[in-house]
Every structure is written in C-alpha cells, then in structure tokens.
C-alpha cells in the first residue's frame, strides 16, 4: 500500500503542478508588469519634477536679474520701452513656471518658492510704480534694490530644497 499511495501522491502533485503552472506564470507576469509600471511612473514623476524645478529655478533667477537691472536703470534714468518689454516677458515666464510647479511639487518647495515670489512680486510692483511716477512714501529704486537682495538667499534655499527633493547631494 505504501508504494501505491506514494505513486498516487506523485500523480496528484504532477497533475496539480501541470494545472497550476500557467496560473503561477500568469500571476508572476502580472506582478512583473505592475512593478514595471510602478517603476516607470516613479521615473516619469521624477522627470516631471526635475523639469519643473529646472524651469522654475531658471525663470526665478532670470526675473530676479531683470528686476535688478530695471531698478538700476530706473535709478539712473535710462529705463526704456525695450527694458519694460524684457521685464514683462521675464515676469510672464516666471509666473507661468511658478503656476506649473504649483501643480506638481511638494509643500516644502511650494513654501520656498512662495517666499521668493513675495520678494519678486513686491520689487516688480515698486519698479512699475517708480516707472509711472506713482511711488509711495519711502519707495525708491535704491530701497527696492536693497529689498530685492533678500531674494538671493531665498533663491538659494529654494534651489537647495529642490535638489534635496530630487535626491541630489550638495
């Protein structure tokens, strides 16, 4: 009886193995595809954030530079229509990159970018009022340039936080 039972067990295991092999193969293939999709999604999300960070960093720094140049020109009385157009283009580009980033970046980056935005928007508003001859008490190109300097460490902090989020060492 022992040999007959052993033969029957071997036969049952063989039949079950034959029946379950396609199921196990299908399950393993599905799991592998799901892992590949998840890996691809993480890579896509990383690339999306990296592109947004690059664009926002570039636009923020460019707008900062254009505002600084505009304030110098306003102070020196040589601000031209071409300068106005360039500052406005930089502002619009910055606004667009800032808005795009708001949809995909984590809160820490949003907080840092918001701090930069406050300084840049204030400097832009003052530059426009100076240009139009509508300055408020205490507003001048010299003071606006000093205030604009506070954007520099904020830009550096924003860049550092972006790099940290991407896993890049300093």
Buried (B, 14 or more C-beta within 10 A) or exposed (E): EEEEEEEEEEEEEEEEEEEEEEEEEEEEEEEEEEEEEEEEEEEEEEEBBBEBBEBBBEBBBBBBEBBBBBBBBBBEEEBEEEBBEBBEEBBEBBBEBBEBBBEEBEEEBBEBBEBBBEBBBBBBEBBBBBBEEEBEEEBBBEEBBEBBEBBBEBBEBBBEBBBEBEEEEE
